[in-house]
Amino acid sequence: AGMSTPGLRLASKHGVDVSGAGQWGVAMVFGVLFIFLMHPLIHFALGDSCDGLLAWVPWLKVAEGVAWMVLFRRLDPDQRGFAAHAGMKLGALLYAAVWTLWISLLAWRGDLEGRANCVPDSFGALVCGPLMLAVSALNMEHCLGVPVLGSPLARLLLANACRTSKRSSHEGLNCRTGLADREADSPKGSRGSPLEISDDDLESNKSGS
């Protein structure tokens, strides 16, 4: 029989699809680190990010990227999937969308010279970075405790979680149960994980909600 963590059972009671809660792809982590480490350093090297009183903006983004990586490594395995989706959707993708729109606007106006990346970098450092760090640190269980916004945010972050991590899966993740199939360190060589969510658990949670 499978087991589920209290956080996953709580999420299921709130109507969140937890089938991909424990899943994350290595490419997702690289995406976050590229946006918050490499991207600001490239802008700094090219001299098209903020300067003057705002010269600290790209370095704040770098610090947020390092902080997220440290936080991610310190999280329990069952919390890393939620943090990876928070970093990717609230951090990397949100910043990339704003950056694309801003640069496209400047290109349309023919005004790409100068500090073109200052505005999107500021948005990334002051909005995207703190948002992804806060949600990742809260983890799914505490995020669900946030009034009004908690449940919709959890549903947003875990939407299409299986589909996303299938393209760059980590350790043979099983989308149906939300666990990584691993050889357990036992003489029988059984397979299992504390992240496993049995069908009975999900059915009982749905019927009780």
MDTraj code that builds the backbone (N, CA, C; nanometers):
import mdtraj as md
import numpy as np

residues = "ALA GLY MET SER THR PRO GLY LEU ARG LEU ALA SER LYS HIS GLY VAL ASP VAL SER GLY ALA GLY GLN TRP GLY VAL ALA MET VAL PHE GLY VAL LEU PHE ILE PHE LEU MET HIS PRO LEU ILE HIS PHE ALA LEU GLY ASP SER CYS ASP GLY LEU LEU ALA TRP VAL PRO TRP LEU LYS VAL ALA GLU GLY VAL ALA TRP MET VAL LEU PHE ARG ARG LEU ASP PRO ASP GLN ARG GLY PHE ALA ALA HIS ALA GLY MET LYS LEU GLY ALA LEU LEU TYR ALA ALA VAL TRP THR LEU TRP ILE SER LEU LEU ALA TRP ARG GLY ASP LEU GLU GLY ARG ALA ASN CYS VAL PRO ASP SER PHE GLY ALA LEU VAL CYS GLY PRO LEU MET LEU ALA VAL SER ALA LEU ASN MET GLU HIS CYS LEU GLY VAL PRO VAL LEU GLY SER PRO LEU ALA ARG LEU LEU LEU ALA ASN ALA CYS ARG THR SER LYS ARG SER SER HIS GLU GLY LEU ASN CYS ARG THR GLY LEU ALA ASP ARG GLU ALA ASP SER PRO LYS GLY SER ARG GLY SER PRO LEU GLU ILE SER ASP ASP ASP LEU GLU SER ASN LYS SER GLY SER".split()
xyz = np.array([
    [0.0840, -0.1189, 0.0000],
    [0.0000, 0.0000, 0.0000],
    [0.0870, 0.1232, 0.0000],
    [0.0418, 0.2318, -0.0616],
    [0.1212, 0.3526, -0.0697],
    [0.0985, 0.4423, 0.0497],
    [0.1860, 0.5392, 0.0629],
    [0.1749, 0.6371, 0.1696],
    [0.1727, 0.7751, 0.1066],
    [0.1211, 0.8708, 0.1794],
    [0.1230, 1.0080, 0.1324],
    [0.1598, 1.0984, 0.2490],
    [0.2228, 1.2102, 0.2183],
    [0.2612, 1.3041, 0.3226],
    [0.1403, 1.3873, 0.3633],
    [0.1428, 1.4459, 0.4833],
    [0.0302, 1.5309, 0.5256],
    [0.0042, 1.6453, 0.4289],
    [0.1122, 1.7028, 0.3744],
    [0.0958, 1.8131, 0.2804],
    [0.0229, 1.7715, 0.1550],
    [0.0536, 1.6519, 0.1031],
    [-0.0125, 1.6034, -0.0172],
    [-0.1583, 1.5695, 0.0091],
    [-0.1866, 1.5136, 0.1265],
    [-0.3263, 1.4832, 0.1606],
    [-0.4067, 1.6117, 0.1741],
    [-0.3449, 1.7148, 0.2350],
    [-0.4131, 1.8436, 0.2494],
    [-0.4392, 1.9054, 0.1127],
    [-0.3406, 1.8972, 0.0243],
    [-0.3574, 1.9536, -0.1099],
    [-0.4690, 1.8832, -0.1850],
    [-0.4766, 1.7505, -0.1705],
    [-0.5821, 1.6751, -0.2369],
    [-0.7200, 1.7170, -0.1856],
    [-0.7305, 1.7440, -0.0558],
    [-0.8573, 1.7888, 0.0010],
    [-0.8980, 1.9267, -0.0512],
    [-0.7982, 2.0064, -0.0903],
    [-0.8268, 2.1390, -0.1463],
    [-0.8515, 2.1331, -0.2969],
    [-0.8587, 2.0139, -0.3518],
    [-0.8864, 2.0005, -0.4940],
    [-0.7661, 2.0188, -0.5838],
    [-0.6443, 2.0121, -0.5271],
    [-0.5226, 2.0264, -0.6070],
    [-0.4829, 1.8898, -0.6613],
    [-0.4519, 1.8840, -0.7899],
    [-0.4057, 1.7598, -0.8515],
    [-0.2623, 1.7349, -0.8067],
    [-0.2422, 1.6385, -0.7174],
    [-0.1106, 1.6133, -0.6596],
    [-0.0341, 1.5036, -0.7330],
    [-0.0849, 1.4598, -0.8475],
    [-0.0183, 1.3510, -0.9190],
    [0.1225, 1.3887, -0.9638],
    [0.1485, 1.5183, -0.9816],
    [0.2825, 1.5606, -1.0220],
    [0.3529, 1.6418, -0.9154],
    [0.3044, 1.6354, -0.7902],
    [0.3583, 1.7212, -0.6845],
    [0.5044, 1.6923, -0.6533],
    [0.5449, 1.5674, -0.6622],
    [0.6826, 1.5329, -0.6289],
    [0.7747, 1.5318, -0.7487],
    [0.7306, 1.5827, -0.8609],
    [0.8075, 1.5729, -0.9837],
    [0.8715, 1.7045, -1.0236],
    [0.9929, 1.6949, -1.0729],
    [1.0613, 1.8124, -1.1246],
    [1.1662, 1.7662, -1.2235],
    [1.1940, 1.8528, -1.3194],
    [1.2946, 1.8213, -1.4199],
    [1.4206, 1.9023, -1.3972],
    [1.5341, 1.8427, -1.4300],
    [1.6613, 1.9123, -1.4158],
    [1.6618, 2.0388, -1.5014],
    [1.5985, 2.0328, -1.6180],
    [1.5929, 2.1494, -1.7060],
    [1.5195, 2.2655, -1.6392],
    [1.4225, 2.2360, -1.5520],
    [1.3512, 2.3416, -1.4809],
    [1.4465, 2.4177, -1.3884],
    [1.5302, 2.3429, -1.3178],
    [1.6270, 2.4055, -1.2277],
    [1.7280, 2.4874, -1.3073],
    [1.7774, 2.4308, -1.4173],
    [1.8707, 2.5045, -1.5025],
    [1.8065, 2.6319, -1.5579],
    [1.6768, 2.6243, -1.5903],
    [1.6068, 2.7421, -1.6407],
    [1.6039, 2.8548, -1.5385],
    [1.5753, 2.8188, -1.4130],
    [1.5726, 2.9200, -1.3067],
    [1.7117, 2.9794, -1.2870],
    [1.8135, 2.8936, -1.2837],
    [1.9502, 2.9418, -1.2615],
    [2.0001, 3.0260, -1.3789],
    [1.9580, 2.9917, -1.5001],
    [1.9994, 3.0725, -1.6149],
    [1.9412, 3.2136, -1.6050],
    [1.8119, 3.2214, -1.5723],
    [1.7459, 3.3527, -1.5646],
    [1.8005, 3.4362, -1.4502],
    [1.8316, 3.3727, -1.3370],
    [1.8712, 3.4493, -1.2189],
    [2.0216, 3.4523, -1.1935],
    [2.1001, 3.3785, -1.2716],
    [2.2453, 3.3855, -1.2583],
    [2.3104, 3.4332, -1.3876],
    [2.2960, 3.3552, -1.4940],
    [2.3633, 3.3872, -1.6192],
    [2.3075, 3.5133, -1.6852],
    [2.1754, 3.5267, -1.6879],
    [2.1117, 3.6388, -1.7569],
    [2.1565, 3.7747, -1.7019],
    [2.1492, 3.7974, -1.5703],
    [2.1945, 3.9274, -1.5195],
    [2.3444, 3.9504, -1.5379],
    [2.4240, 3.8427, -1.5305],
    [2.5680, 3.8581, -1.5511],
    [2.5991, 3.8958, -1.6956],
    [2.5243, 3.8382, -1.7894],
    [2.5405, 3.8751, -1.9304],
    [2.5028, 4.0211, -1.9516],
    [2.3921, 4.0637, -1.8912],
    [2.3498, 4.2037, -1.9034],
    [2.4532, 4.2971, -1.8423],
    [2.5105, 4.2568, -1.7297],
    [2.6134, 4.3400, -1.6661],
    [2.7366, 4.3500, -1.7560],
    [2.7760, 4.2368, -1.8140],
    [2.8944, 4.2362, -1.9006],
    [2.8724, 4.3213, -2.0248],
    [2.7509, 4.3203, -2.0777],
    [2.7202, 4.3987, -2.1979],
    [2.6914, 4.5445, -2.1663],
    [2.6725, 4.5756, -2.0390],
    [2.6459, 4.7134, -1.9996],
    [2.5083, 4.7640, -2.0357],
    [2.4100, 4.6734, -2.0459],
    [2.2754, 4.7192, -2.0820],
    [2.1724, 4.6936, -1.9725],
    [2.2195, 4.6705, -1.8490],
    [2.1284, 4.6628, -1.7355],
    [2.1325, 4.7969, -1.6629],
    [2.0883, 4.7994, -1.5395],
    [2.0788, 4.9265, -1.4664],
    [2.2170, 4.9774, -1.4260],
    [2.2274, 5.1092, -1.4142],
    [2.3505, 5.1698, -1.3660],
    [2.3158, 5.2782, -1.2647],
    [2.4163, 5.3523, -1.2201],
    [2.3915, 5.4590, -1.1243],
    [2.3379, 5.4074, -0.9920],
    [2.2305, 5.4697, -0.9453],
    [2.1708, 5.4304, -0.8178],
    [2.1078, 5.2916, -0.8222],
    [2.0816, 5.2401, -0.9424],
    [2.0201, 5.1072, -0.9575],
    [2.1204, 5.0019, -1.0048],
    [2.2483, 5.0306, -0.9905],
    [2.3504, 4.9354, -1.0363],
    [2.3464, 4.8040, -0.9598],
    [2.2798, 4.8020, -0.8448],
    [2.2707, 4.6809, -0.7630],
    [2.1670, 4.5820, -0.8146],
    [2.0824, 4.6236, -0.9077],
    [1.9712, 4.5385, -0.9527],
    [2.0180, 4.4032, -1.0080],
    [2.1121, 4.3976, -1.1042],
    [2.1521, 4.2655, -1.1545],
    [2.2158, 4.1782, -1.0473],
    [2.2849, 4.2418, -0.9525],
    [2.3479, 4.1638, -0.8456],
    [2.2453, 4.1101, -0.7472],
    [2.1358, 4.1827, -0.7292],
    [2.0273, 4.1303, -0.6462],
    [1.9667, 4.0065, -0.7114],
    [1.9506, 4.0101, -0.8436],
    [1.8989, 3.8920, -0.9135],
    [1.9920, 3.7720, -0.8956],
    [2.1217, 3.7961, -0.9038],
    [2.2191, 3.6879, -0.8832],
    [2.2065, 3.6318, -0.7419],
    [2.1942, 3.7205, -0.6427],
    [2.1802, 3.6761, -0.5039],
    [2.0537, 3.5944, -0.4849],
    [1.9451, 3.6333, -0.5528],
    [1.8191, 3.5586, -0.5421],
    [1.8331, 3.4210, -0.6065],
    [1.9062, 3.4135, -0.7173],
    [1.9291, 3.2838, -0.7798],
    [2.0083, 3.1900, -0.6910],
    [2.1126, 3.2435, -0.6267],
    [2.1921, 3.1629, -0.5339],
    [2.1075, 3.1195, -0.4141],
    [2.0284, 3.2132, -0.3609],
    [1.9431, 3.1817, -0.2458],
    [1.8417, 3.0731, -0.2805],
    [1.7838, 3.0796, -0.4008],
    [1.6859, 2.9780, -0.4394],
    [1.7520, 2.8412, -0.4537],
    [1.8733, 2.8383, -0.5095],
    [1.9428, 2.7106, -0.5263],
    [1.9758, 2.6482, -0.3906],
    [2.0221, 2.7308, -0.2962],
    [2.0507, 2.6805, -0.1615],
    [1.9234, 2.6286, -0.0954],
    [1.8145, 2.7054, -0.1073],
    [1.6863, 2.6634, -0.0509],
    [1.6403, 2.5327, -0.1137],
    [1.6509, 2.5217, -0.2456],
    [1.6072, 2.4020, -0.3159],
    [1.6828, 2.2789, -0.2670],
    [1.8124, 2.2925, -0.2485],
    [1.8939, 2.1792, -0.2043],
    [1.8633, 2.1396, -0.0601],
    [1.8181, 2.2335, 0.0198],
    [1.7907, 2.2046, 0.1607],
    [1.6495, 2.1523, 0.1846],
    [1.5633, 2.1621, 0.0842],
    [1.4258, 2.1142, 0.0995],
    [1.4210, 1.9618, 0.1015],
    [1.3185, 1.9095, 0.1678],
    [1.2950, 1.7653, 0.1638],
    [1.2569, 1.7238, 0.0223],
    [1.2851, 1.5990, -0.0152],
    [1.2541, 1.5542, -0.1521],
    [1.1096, 1.5761, -0.1934],
    [1.0143, 1.5611, -0.1002],
    [0.8733, 1.5771, -0.1362],
    [0.8343, 1.7232, -0.1548],
    [0.9247, 1.8175, -0.1197],
    [0.8949, 1.9595, -0.1347],
    [0.9636, 2.0207, -0.2569],
    [1.0573, 1.9486, -0.3170],
    [1.1357, 2.0059, -0.4261],
    [1.0536, 2.0234, -0.5537],
    [0.9577, 1.9364, -0.5779],
    [0.8751, 1.9513, -0.6967],
    [0.7986, 2.0823, -0.6952],
    [0.7378, 2.1143, -0.5807],
    [0.6618, 2.2387, -0.5680],
    [0.7547, 2.3592, -0.5834],
    [0.8746, 2.3533, -0.5231],
    [0.9702, 2.4632, -0.5328],
    [1.0198, 2.4809, -0.6755],
    [1.0409, 2.3690, -0.7458],
    [1.0875, 2.3782, -0.8846],
    [0.9837, 2.4453, -0.9732],
    [0.8562, 2.4111, -0.9538],
    [0.7495, 2.4735, -1.0323],
    [0.7322, 2.6202, -0.9933],
    [0.7516, 2.6525, -0.8651],
    [0.7445, 2.7927, -0.8221],
    [0.8567, 2.8734, -0.8852],
    [0.9774, 2.8179, -0.8831],
    [1.0905, 2.8879, -0.9426],
    [1.0752, 2.9062, -1.0922],
    [1.0222, 2.8037, -1.1582],
    [1.0093, 2.8094, -1.3038],
    [0.8966, 2.9035, -1.3466],
    [0.7788, 2.8899, -1.2837],
    [0.6622, 2.9668, -1.3289],
    [0.6586, 3.1083, -1.2723],
    [0.6874, 3.1233, -1.1434],
    [0.6806, 3.2553, -1.0813],
    [0.8098, 3.3338, -1.1001],
    [0.9190, 3.2621, -1.1238],
    [1.0466, 3.3284, -1.1419],
    [1.0875, 3.3381, -1.2873],
    [1.1305, 3.2257, -1.3454],
    [1.1894, 3.2266, -1.4792],
    [1.0894, 3.2643, -1.5884],
    [0.9736, 3.1970, -1.5926],
    [0.8783, 3.2227, -1.7011],
    [0.8137, 3.3600, -1.6911],
    [0.7812, 3.4029, -1.5696],
    [0.7213, 3.5358, -1.5524],
    [0.8192, 3.6443, -1.5955],
    [0.9459, 3.6300, -1.5551],
    [1.0460, 3.7272, -1.5967],
    [1.0655, 3.7240, -1.7481],
    [1.0741, 3.6026, -1.8043],
    [1.0960, 3.5900, -1.9488],
    [0.9829, 3.6544, -2.0281],
    [0.8592, 3.6409, -1.9784],
    [0.7446, 3.7017, -2.0473],
    [0.7545, 3.8542, -2.0450],
    [0.7865, 3.9098, -1.9267],
    [0.7991, 4.0558, -1.9155],
    [0.9165, 4.1054, -1.9989],
    [1.0288, 4.0352, -1.9937],
    [1.1468, 4.0747, -2.0718],
    [1.1165, 4.0744, -2.2213],
    [1.0474, 3.9691, -2.2683],
    [1.0144, 3.9590, -2.4107],
    [0.9239, 4.0738, -2.4543],
    [0.8207, 4.1020, -2.3743],
    [0.7288, 4.2109, -2.4076],
    [0.8003, 4.3463, -2.4095],
    [0.8873, 4.3701, -2.3111],
    [0.9559, 4.4983, -2.3019],
    [1.0538, 4.5177, -2.4179],
    [1.1339, 4.4144, -2.4461],
    [1.2307, 4.4241, -2.5550],
    [1.1593, 4.4353, -2.6899],
    [1.0484, 4.3652, -2.7049],
    [0.9711, 4.3757, -2.8294],
    [0.9169, 4.5168, -2.8472],
    [0.8700, 4.5769, -2.7367],
    [0.8199, 4.7143, -2.7430],
    [0.9305, 4.8118, -2.7827],
    [1.0480, 4.7954, -2.7196],
    [1.1603, 4.8834, -2.7527],
    [1.2056, 4.8636, -2.8969],
    [1.2045, 4.7396, -2.9438],
    [1.2443, 4.7120, -3.0827],
    [1.1455, 4.7761, -3.1795],
    [1.0178, 4.7702, -3.1458],
    [0.9146, 4.8307, -3.2316],
    [0.9318, 4.9822, -3.2384],
    [0.9759, 5.0403, -3.1247],
    [0.9975, 5.1850, -3.1198],
    [1.1364, 5.2245, -3.1707],
    [1.2216, 5.1247, -3.1984],
    [1.3576, 5.1534, -3.2427],
    [1.4428, 5.2159, -3.1338],
    [1.4253, 5.1691, -3.0115],
    [1.4918, 5.2313, -2.8970],
    [1.5633, 5.1259, -2.8115],
    [1.6427, 5.0397, -2.8753],
    [1.7105, 4.9326, -2.8033],
    [1.8477, 4.9741, -2.7503],
    [1.8910, 5.0938, -2.7788],
    [2.0213, 5.1382, -2.7310],
    [2.0146, 5.1759, -2.5836],
    [2.1298, 5.1762, -2.5189],
    [2.1350, 5.2160, -2.3785],
    [2.1038, 5.1016, -2.2844],
    [2.0395, 5.1338, -2.1747],
    [2.0114, 5.0349, -2.0684],
    [1.8759, 4.9683, -2.0907],
    [1.8643, 4.8977, -2.2018],
    [1.7348, 4.8403, -2.2406],
    [1.6843, 4.7365, -2.1422],
    [1.7747, 4.6687, -2.0716],
    [1.7330, 4.5601, -1.9831],
    [1.7105, 4.6046, -1.8388],
    [1.7216, 4.7335, -1.8110],
    [1.7072, 4.7791, -1.6728],
    [1.5664, 4.7547, -1.6192],
    [1.4647, 4.7868, -1.6982],
    [1.3263, 4.7706, -1.6508],
    [1.2916, 4.6245, -1.6239],
    [1.3120, 4.5319, -1.7202],
    [1.2806, 4.3924, -1.6890],
    [1.3692, 4.3341, -1.5791],
    [1.4956, 4.3755, -1.5726],
    [1.5812, 4.3265, -1.4645],
    [1.5313, 4.3739, -1.3289],
    [1.4833, 4.4966, -1.3227],
    [1.4272, 4.5482, -1.1972],
    [1.3019, 4.4711, -1.1579],
    [1.2180, 4.4411, -1.2566],
    [1.0980, 4.3616, -1.2296],
    [1.1369, 4.2235, -1.1784],
    [1.2375, 4.1633, -1.2413],
    [1.2815, 4.0316, -1.1972],
    [1.3371, 4.0335, -1.0561],
    [1.4158, 4.1358, -1.0240],
    [1.4793, 4.1428, -0.8928],
    [1.3820, 4.1793, -0.7819],
    [1.2833, 4.2638, -0.8131],
    [1.1936, 4.3157, -0.7100],
    [1.0597, 4.2435, -0.7014],
    [1.0231, 4.1685, -0.8051],
    [0.8943, 4.0983, -0.8058],
    [0.9143, 3.9467, -0.8210],
    [0.9736, 3.9049, -0.9312],
    [0.9852, 3.7616, -0.9592],
    [1.0698, 3.6883, -0.8556],
    [1.1867, 3.7447, -0.8246],
    [1.2759, 3.6796, -0.7296],
    [1.2148, 3.6626, -0.5915],
    [1.1664, 3.7710, -0.5280],
    [1.1040, 3.7548, -0.3965],
    [0.9824, 3.6624, -0.3990],
    [0.9057, 3.6663, -0.5085],
    [0.7867, 3.5825, -0.5172],
    [0.8231, 3.4345, -0.5217],
    [0.9198, 3.3984, -0.6065],
    [0.9575, 3.2565, -0.6161],
    [1.0232, 3.2085, -0.4872],
    [1.1013, 3.2937, -0.4219],
    [1.1653, 3.2545, -0.2967],
    [1.0628, 3.2346, -0.1853],
    [0.9669, 3.3264, -0.1772],
    [0.8660, 3.3173, -0.0718],
    [0.7801, 3.1929, -0.0870],
    [0.7330, 3.1674, -0.2093],
    [0.6460, 3.0517, -0.2319],
    [0.7241, 2.9217, -0.2155],
    [0.8473, 2.9183, -0.2627],
    [0.9290, 2.7977, -0.2465],
    [0.9551, 2.7689, -0.0993],
    [0.9801, 2.8737, -0.0205],
    [1.0055, 2.8561, 0.1220],
    [0.8797, 2.8145, 0.1967],
    [0.7639, 2.8640, 0.1529],
    [0.6385, 2.8268, 0.2179],
    [0.6095, 2.6789, 0.1994],
    [0.6469, 2.6240, 0.0870],
    [0.6137, 2.4891, 0.0401],
    [0.4618, 2.4722, 0.0269],
    [0.4190, 2.3616, -0.0290],
    [0.2790, 2.3468, -0.0656],
    [0.1855, 2.3515, 0.0548],
    [0.2250, 2.2870, 0.1642],
    [0.1360, 2.2798, 0.2800],
    [0.1050, 2.4179, 0.3361],
    [0.2094, 2.5016, 0.3533],
    [0.1883, 2.6346, 0.4084],
    [0.1291, 2.7299, 0.3047],
    [0.1579, 2.7054, 0.1783],
    [0.0974, 2.7874, 0.0733],
    [-0.0541, 2.7719, 0.0741],
    [-0.1014, 2.6502, 0.0990],
    [-0.2453, 2.6257, 0.1034],
    [-0.3111, 2.6977, 0.2206],
    [-0.2322, 2.7335, 0.3216],
    [-0.2869, 2.8049, 0.4364],
    [-0.3038, 2.9532, 0.4134],
    [-0.2531, 3.0047, 0.3008],
    [-0.2685, 3.1472, 0.2703],
    [-0.4139, 3.1739, 0.2309],
    [-0.4812, 3.2653, 0.2971],
    [-0.6231, 3.2909, 0.2663],
    [-0.6432, 3.3345, 0.1216],
    [-0.7491, 3.2858, 0.0615],
    [-0.7969, 3.3246, -0.0718],
    [-0.7030, 3.2789, -0.1833],
    [-0.5755, 3.3156, -0.1754],
    [-0.4840, 3.2903, -0.2868],
    [-0.4136, 3.1558, -0.2811],
    [-0.4114, 3.0921, -0.1644],
    [-0.3324, 2.9711, -0.1469],
    [-0.3673, 2.8569, -0.2413],
    [-0.4940, 2.8179, -0.2417],
    [-0.5368, 2.7050, -0.3254],
    [-0.5243, 2.7334, -0.4748],
    [-0.5710, 2.8502, -0.5246],
    [-0.5526, 2.8782, -0.6677],
    [-0.4059, 2.8814, -0.7097],
    [-0.3186, 2.9331, -0.6221],
    [-0.1766, 2.9379, -0.6548],
    [-0.1179, 2.7977, -0.6639],
    [-0.1558, 2.7108, -0.5706],
    [-0.1069, 2.5727, -0.5740],
    [-0.1552, 2.5013, -0.6999],
    [-0.2818, 2.5243, -0.7384],
    [-0.3331, 2.4621, -0.8612],
    [-0.2573, 2.5134, -0.9835],
    [-0.2272, 2.6430, -0.9847],
    [-0.1543, 2.7011, -1.0966],
    [-0.0146, 2.6410, -1.1082],
    [0.0541, 2.6286, -0.9963],
    [0.1914, 2.5791, -0.9995],
    [0.1993, 2.4323, -1.0386],
    [0.1004, 2.3542, -0.9973],
    [0.1044, 2.2105, -1.0251],
    [0.0253, 2.1727, -1.1498],
    [-0.0336, 2.2703, -1.2188],
    [-0.1048, 2.2403, -1.3431],
    [-0.0066, 2.1874, -1.4466],
    [-0.0431, 2.0772, -1.5111],
    [0.0410, 2.0145, -1.6133],
    [0.1778, 1.9735, -1.5598],
    [0.1858, 1.9441, -1.4285],
    [0.3145, 1.9086, -1.3692],
    [0.3722, 1.7826, -1.4319],
    [0.2859, 1.6836, -1.4546],
    [0.3342, 1.5598, -1.5156],
    [0.3821, 1.5840, -1.6568],
    [0.3040, 1.6620, -1.7336],
    [0.3397, 1.6879, -1.8727],
    [0.4716, 1.7621, -1.8817],
    [0.4930, 1.8584, -1.7884],
    [0.6164, 1.9372, -1.7906],
    [0.7369, 1.8515, -1.7574],
    [0.7288, 1.7745, -1.6481],
    [0.8454, 1.6991, -1.6050],
    [0.8679, 1.5737, -1.6872],
    [0.7701, 1.5315, -1.7673],
    [0.7896, 1.4175, -1.8545],
    [0.8959, 1.4477, -1.9594],
    [0.9035, 1.5755, -2.0006],
    [0.9990, 1.6122, -2.1045],
    [1.1415, 1.6136, -2.0525],
    [1.1601, 1.6311, -1.9219],
    [1.2946, 1.6294, -1.8641],
    [1.2846, 1.5698, -1.7250],
    [1.2447, 1.4445, -1.7177],
    [1.2121, 1.3824, -1.5901],
    [1.3361, 1.3588, -1.5059],
    [1.3143, 1.3548, -1.3741],
    [1.4207, 1.3339, -1.2778],
    [1.4039, 1.1964, -1.2156],
    [1.4993, 1.1082, -1.2400],
    [1.5036, 0.9754, -1.1802],
    [1.3787, 0.8941, -1.2102],
    [1.3348, 0.8920, -1.3335],
    [1.2262, 0.8041, -1.3747],
    [1.0963, 0.8283, -1.3046],
    [1.0524, 0.9512, -1.2995],
    [0.9316, 0.9850, -1.2257],
    [0.8077, 0.9223, -1.2867],
    [0.7188, 0.8816, -1.2003],
    [0.5957, 0.8170, -1.2411],
    [0.4819, 0.9166, -1.2270],
    [0.4254, 0.9614, -1.3403],
    [0.3231, 1.0655, -1.3356],
    [0.1950, 1.0181, -1.2689],
    [0.1664, 0.8928, -1.2741],
    [0.0391, 0.8438, -1.2208],
    [0.0369, 0.8533, -1.0686],
    [0.1499, 0.8246, -1.0044],
    [0.1508, 0.8227, -0.8589],
    [0.2260, 0.9381, -0.7987],
    [0.2991, 1.0141, -0.8815],
    [0.3723, 1.1277, -0.8302],
    [0.4935, 1.0891, -0.7491],
    [0.5612, 0.9786, -0.7825],
    [0.6781, 0.9370, -0.7077],
    [0.7879, 0.8946, -0.8019],
    [0.9079, 0.8900, -0.7535],
    [1.0206, 0.8438, -0.8326],
    [1.0405, 0.6963, -0.8060],
    [1.0374, 0.6161, -0.9137],
    [1.0592, 0.4731, -0.8993],
    [1.2070, 0.4478, -0.8736],
    [1.2372, 0.3991, -0.7568],
    [1.3756, 0.3737, -0.7202],
    [1.3873, 0.2358, -0.6597],
    [1.5051, 0.1792, -0.6696],
    [1.5322, 0.0537, -0.6030],
    [1.5542, 0.0831, -0.4559],
    [1.4705, 0.0292, -0.3703],
    [1.4855, 0.0510, -0.2272],
    [1.6059, -0.0270, -0.1759],
    [1.6715, 0.0257, -0.0731],
    [1.7876, -0.0411, -0.0158],
    [1.7411, -0.1497, 0.0792],
    [1.6859, -0.2565, 0.0228],
    [1.6395, -0.3681, 0.1022],
    [1.6808, -0.4966, 0.0338],
    [1.6965, -0.6071, 0.1107],
    [1.7375, -0.7338, 0.0510],
    [1.6434, -0.7812, -0.0576],
    [1.5144, -0.7506, -0.0468],
    [1.4172, -0.7966, -0.1446],
    [1.4195, -0.7137, -0.2712],
    [1.4858, -0.5958, -0.2659],
    [1.4914, -0.5108, -0.3851],
    [1.3569, -0.4530, -0.4217],
    [1.2711, -0.4292, -0.3203],
    [1.1387, -0.3744, -0.3489],
    [1.1516, -0.2305, -0.3905],
    [1.0495, -0.1818, -0.4579],
    [1.0482, -0.0441, -0.5050],
    [0.9469, 0.0339, -0.4248],
    [0.9864, 0.1541, -0.3831],
    [0.8925, 0.2343, -0.3063],
    [0.9501, 0.3689, -0.2718],
    [0.8680, 0.4535, -0.2157],
    [0.9111, 0.5886, -0.1803],
    [0.8118, 0.6474, -0.0833],
    [0.8605, 0.7286, 0.0143],
    [0.7662, 0.7946, 0.1053],
    [0.6791, 0.8967, 0.0368],
    [0.7087, 0.9256, -0.0927],
    [0.6261, 1.0221, -0.1657],
    [0.5068, 0.9552, -0.2311],
    [0.4997, 0.8243, -0.2233],
    [0.3966, 0.7545, -0.2978],
    [0.2580, 0.7907, -0.2471],
    [0.1675, 0.8063, -0.3379],
    [0.0282, 0.8358, -0.3058],
    [-0.0562, 0.7244, -0.3658],
    [-0.1186, 0.6469, -0.2825],
    [-0.1969, 0.5359, -0.3348],
    [-0.3296, 0.5844, -0.3901],
    [-0.3889, 0.5011, -0.4792],
    [-0.5197, 0.5343, -0.5349],
    [-0.6248, 0.5419, -0.4260],
    [-0.6103, 0.4547, -0.3227],
    [-0.7074, 0.4564, -0.2130],
    [-0.7027, 0.5887, -0.1383],
    [-0.5780, 0.6419, -0.1163],
    [-0.5653, 0.7711, -0.0476],
    [-0.6351, 0.8808, -0.1250],
    [-0.6115, 0.8847, -0.2566],
    [-0.6697, 0.9901, -0.3385],
    [-0.8214, 0.9811, -0.3411],
    [-0.8739, 0.8590, -0.3547],
    [-1.0185, 0.8410, -0.3607],
    [-1.0828, 0.8814, -0.2285],
    [-1.0184, 0.8415, -0.1150],
    [-1.0763, 0.8747, 0.0149],
    [-1.0726, 1.0244, 0.0403],
    [-0.9635, 1.0917, -0.0051],
    [-0.9540, 1.2357, 0.0122],
    [-1.0572, 1.3091, -0.0702],
    [-1.0792, 1.2614, -0.1940],
    [-1.1773, 1.3268, -0.2798],
    [-1.3188, 1.3103, -0.2263],
    [-1.3473, 1.1892, -0.1731],
    [-1.4824, 1.1652, -0.1243],
    [-1.5084, 1.2403, 0.0059],
    [-1.3993, 1.2684, 0.0816],
    [-1.4177, 1.3381, 0.2086],
    [-1.4209, 1.4872, 0.1964],
    [-1.3833, 1.5405, 0.0762],
    [-1.3814, 1.6857, 0.0598],
    [-1.5160, 1.7391, 0.0158],
])
top = md.Topology()
chain = top.add_chain()
for i, resn in enumerate(residues, 1):
    res = top.add_residue(resn, chain, resSeq=i)
    for name in ("N", "CA", "C"):
        top.add_atom(name, md.element.get_by_symbol(name[0]), res)
traj = md.Trajectory(xyz[None], top)
